[in-house]
Amino acid sequence: MSDGPPSSRPASTPAPEPGPTASGAAREAAATVRHGHDHGHHHAGHPRARAVVKAVALLAATAAGGMLILRANEALTGLDTPARTGSPAPAAVTADAPDPGRVLQIVAHPDDDLYFMNPDLAYSIAAGHPVTSVYLTSGEADGINAGSGKAASTRPDKPAYAEARQNGIRAAYAKMATGDRSSAWKRTVIPTKGGGHAEVDVLVARPQINLVWLQLREAGTVYQDVPDSLHGLWDGKVARLESVLASGSPVRHGFTYTREQVVQTIVGILERYRPTTLRTQDPTPGRFHDTKRYTDHQDHFYGARFVQRAAEEYAAVFRNRPHFTVQNYVGYFNGSLPHALGPGEAKDKLDILDTYAWLDKENHCGSEAGCGDLKVAEHPSGNGWTQSINYARGTGTTWLTSDAEHGLWAFKVLDGQAALWHRDGLIGRWSGPVLLPGTGMDQGISTVTLHDGRIAAFGTRTSFGEKPADYRREVVYAVQRAPGSEEFGPWQSLGTPEVSDADWTSDISAPAVSADGTGALAVYVRDGASTLRGRVQRPDGTWGPWEAHGGTGLHGSPVTGTDGAGRRMVFAATTTSVTGWLQPAPGAPLGPATPTGLPETTLPITAEGREGGVRIWFRKPGSGNVRTALMTADEGLKATGLTDLGGLQGFGAVTASGHVLAGRSAGGLLGADVGPGQPWQRSPLMFVGAPSSTMTGKNLVSLAVVGLDARLYVTSSADEPDAYLAPWQPVGPRNTAP
């Protein structure tokens, strides 16, 4: 959250400064088609249905090969309602339950986690996952713990305000974990790998909940150039950044850190907690187009860059550790996007912010500094932040794919490298994860099958240089050596449409990729100017230049699919609708940006070629319901059959293959719809990023997620009426225990 003077805090400021695309966003209501399959109803005893169910059972039993299997049907018991904030951790359902994994969150200021990582945070705690949150700065701001009405008459005291914010965070976490904001903490001091000291707070009733306070100076302003800040330290404008110790902290002696010492301090935290899921803020949030101001607080994204750099070193140096995934979160700009959370989730999120804000002013913490953040108290929802959560990366649903022999291939990023899992054939054994050579990979891999049957994987890669200006994000791809081979060629760079990080903070989206009817590959990204850019592969294998395809106010990552005539379509969300592009014929250049007339949607969108066109799925703002529409091209780009499919609330990407639709439900678990006439159901899995699914042959849908333990889980379902999901199968060994 903003931690500058009151003018930059939500208690006294309007929403973040809108660019041309964020102002005046109309909030429309609308409705969206089931799965595009008109299945007739079949009784479960129908011979064909029995045969398919038997085949699915055989597949699950054979492919497991002695590995653990989740008994999904048993585990679904008692999971019909979302986990509520403060609810106790559910009991383990079976001895085969997944490794819970360990979640480490690193944010710039106290409350960034509550505003931008919840409800993921609350769901992780409620499910019993070990959770540690690390705060890089003290969040001391101007030292005035008061709302705008009393700010002028309140004496500034930065150490006391930092303490009040700590007290508010401890109360919020205690409430999420135990239901009692006054639940006791044990507070200790540890030396850091950077040569300073950190405070570590352990919740006595739930010792797997930890808070780590690094207590560095914050910038004190959202945009302005302040050398004594994480930004200034990163850019080399200051050689060292000093600490600002909270009053009441057991850390008694101040310290300073160089840039490398901050990196090493975070490396030491990673080494200490050995996370399987690392949550950070967005290192490349972009800028507003008219003012060129950042769309997020400078502490947020420069803090995230320190984390990004430290995670790279941790992965390279420490080998005896578990694999880990990274999830980046959108910050301030959430307030300019359609609300991603339904009423229940938004209320639970606001309740926790109310606790942090110390609304009742009762001295439950016994501190003269105060028990919470009174700057937040007059407007705890921030600038609409409690009504949203959005992932900055890792929202794509095309990372699982099938080959001509019914084998499965899954691609996610572990430890900063692309990880590959493979099942040979329909009932073969799984292998993986195998880390493909090449580091610096960002979350979000997209796959496409070439005309010769090989698989190509696309993503983005971040690199660091000797100078701050060397920070760079580029599009890269790797191609399978031969169909069915687990060997891939080296990552090849397609560069970036951005001029430099100084222009738009390397703000390019994850790539969307598809092949048209001629077999030509094309890759598309949303650039920092919120327009669509793309490159097309030529027949000789070389690539054309980055082309500008226009569009305005695009957000998130674009998606693409090919219709029955081999024409490519591309779609991207804005704050009010969805913009589309149509290739008039296979091999032709992409046409101009075209309004689809669809209502506003939360991020992200999913697209798949089917029914002769390209079907897209997205969520209804303020609801979590899934909507769908079929995009056709015979008479120009048109949306037809907008339908609301309902769902289990929740947020984020949905994946669709055959009759199966799946995505994150309220409570953080996987919600799945397995066909018309059947109720939505929850599966007992919490996961990172987005699920992915694919057709395996003509009659089987395969579905996969990566759990908070950084382990792949797969299931399948017959593409028939009255089908169900087979038991979830974890792939590979359990991730290394701490």
Salt bridges, closest charged atoms under 4 A:
ASP3 OD1 - ARG9 NH1 3.23
ASP3 OD2 - HIS109 ND1 2.42
ASP3 OD1 - ARG165 NH1 1.85
GLU17 OE1 - ARG293 NH1 3.53
ASP96 OD2 - ARG71 NH1 2.86
ASP111 OD2 - ARG165 NH2 3.20
ASP112 OD2 - HIS109 ND1 3.30
ASP112 OD1 - HIS300 NE2 3.07
ASP142 OD1 - LYS375 NZ 2.95
ASP157 OD2 - ARG155 NH2 3.63
GLU199 OE2 - ARG170 NH1 3.53
GLU199 OE2 - ARG187 NE 2.60
ASP201 OD2 - ARG170 NH1 2.65
ASP201 OD1 - ARG187 NE 3.77
ASP225 OD2 - LYS237 NZ 2.91
ASP235 OD2 - HIS231 NE2 2.89
GLU242 OE2 - ARG217 NE 2.45
GLU271 OE1 - LYS193 NZ 3.32
ASP296 OD1 - HIS300 ND1 2.73
ASP299 OD2 - HIS109 NE2 2.79
GLU312 OE1 - ARG309 NH1 3.40
GLU313 OE1 - ARG309 NH1 3.98
ASP348 OD1 - ARG84 NH2 3.42
ASP351 OD2 - LYS347 NZ 3.10
ASP360 OD2 - ARG181 NH2 2.88
GLU362 OE1 - ARG181 NH2 3.32
ASP373 OD2 - ARG9 NH2 2.80
ASP373 OD2 - ARG165 NE 3.28
ASP415 OD2 - ARG321 NH1 3.17
ASP415 OD2 - HIS323 ND1 2.67
ASP442 OD2 - ARG473 NE 2.92
ASP452 OD2 - ARG454 NE 2.77
GLU474 OE2 - ARG461 NH2 2.80
GLU474 OE1 - ARG472 NH1 2.70
GLU486 OE2 - HIS422 ND1 2.82
ASP501 OD2 - ARG305 NH1 2.88
ASP507 OD1 - ARG526 NH1 3.11
ASP516 OD2 - ARG568 NH2 3.88
ASP527 OD2 - ARG533 NH1 3.22
ASP563 OD2 - ARG567 NE 2.85
GLU600 OE1 - ARG27 NH1 3.37
GLU608 OE1 - ARG610 NH2 2.60
GLU611 OE2 - ARG615 NE 2.71
ASP634 OD1 - ARG567 NH2 2.95
GLU635 OE1 - LYS638 NZ 3.12
ASP673 OD2 - ARG34 NH1 2.45
ASP673 OD2 - HIS35 NE2 3.03
ASP719 OD1 - HIS659 ND1 2.64
GLU720 OE2 - ARG48 NH2 3.19
